[in-house]
Amino acid sequence: MNFVKELEWRGMLHDIMPGTEEQLQKEMTAAYIGFDPTSDSLHVGSFAQIMLLKRFQMAGHKPVVLVGGATGMIGDPSGKSQERNLLTEENLQKNLDGIKKQLMKFLDFENGENKAELVNNYDWMKEYSFLEFIRDIGKHITVNYMMAKDSVKKRVGEESKTGMSFTEFSYQLVQGYDFYWLYKNKNCKLQMGGSDQWGNITTGTELIRRKERGEAFALTIPLVTKADGGKFGKTEEGNIWLDPEYTSPYKFYQFWLNISDEDAEKYIKIFTLLNKEEIDSLIEKHREEPHVRSLQQRLAKELTIMVHSERDYETAVAASKILFGKATTDELKTLDEKTFLSVFEGVPMFDVKKTLIDSGVNVLNLLAEDTEIFPSKGELRRTIKGGGVSINKEKIQSEEITIGSDRLLNDKYILVQKGKKNYFLIRVV
């Protein structure tokens, strides 16, 4: 696989330094990408970088993952309008452990000459004194060179209200030194990243050239965007995380299922390992029948399995049927509590005492008196008669029915449906 050509057809090549493709064709090359440890989980905004490293390893090269324990204490100004809070060592370590665990799902850290390697720049920065750093590194890069970077110009120019601290100004020097250290100690000749990192990356290649008279390379991919201009990977509830504790597999699946047709055509190239022929075929089929949303379904399937598991994917599909299709009580019972609550997030919830359900309660009393799902027993009777009330996806045929603990889902919940689209949860406490 020609790595650069692969990126080109997938729309994943933004900038590339002259000589990079030749270097990759000449020999197995080590390349690194830096990840910011501001959380103990990566989110889908980082997923394009993960896939970049995965493709790089598949092409026979060696991926180096740098987790910025030191740079995380400073804060990268690229693409930021203001300085962010700095992290403590304890928080950083927690975040580093979480990120490493996630990356092991996508990269092979165990086998072959090109096995992936994870490094933490805090390991080589923690003993480096400020005076030594400005003596050894600072003298090789001029202030004029640093000021010319877009990430700096945007923050210190006239349009900036907050300015830029010296801490953030020094960030590109520290990142440049990372590249230099990896070049010297790990024979790492290439740094990759998002297009907003071009300035920081080329500071590293310049430092290697000036200090070591060496040749290093740079490659960036476009920042992933949404067709409507919204920020990719964010919903009204916030980031879509790779950790199931922060974003359930069901919500993760739904995120990809609900993207636009235009975005689906772009994302299936960026985020899946499907080959060109298969992707072209999927896009052609989708354009013929866009209402079927086959492209979104395939994208959601590929990514839910890759990030979570096949079982999580199957659960997410079953959960989607429950809310949007004709699911059964048995299918409802297969959902674990977390997925169940994720499906019905935002649905009105009423609490009732466990003793009430254990002893059995008439459906009229439960839905019109013990909860406020129906304003009156009269309206409830009429709706039952019209076939408009379901409990746990089973139609209620009679107002004489008693609801007991045998109806509880996950030993705690009862799902009430009023008409086709109105859902309510009863929680036993």
PyMOL commands that set and color helices and strands:
alter all, ss='L'
color gray80, all
select helices_A, chain A and resi 3-9+20-26+44-58+71-73+89-103+122-125+130-136+138-140+143-147+150-156+166-169+171-186+195-212+249-257+261-271+276-288+290-292+294-307+310-324+329-333+337-343+354-359+363-370+377-385+405-407
alter helices_A, ss='H'
color red, helices_A
select strands_A, chain A and resi 15-16+30-35+62-67+117-120+188-194+217-221+234-235+238-239+349-352+361-362+389-391+394-395+402-403+413-418+422-428
alter strands_A, ss='S'
color yellow, strands_A
deselect
rebuild
show_as cartoon
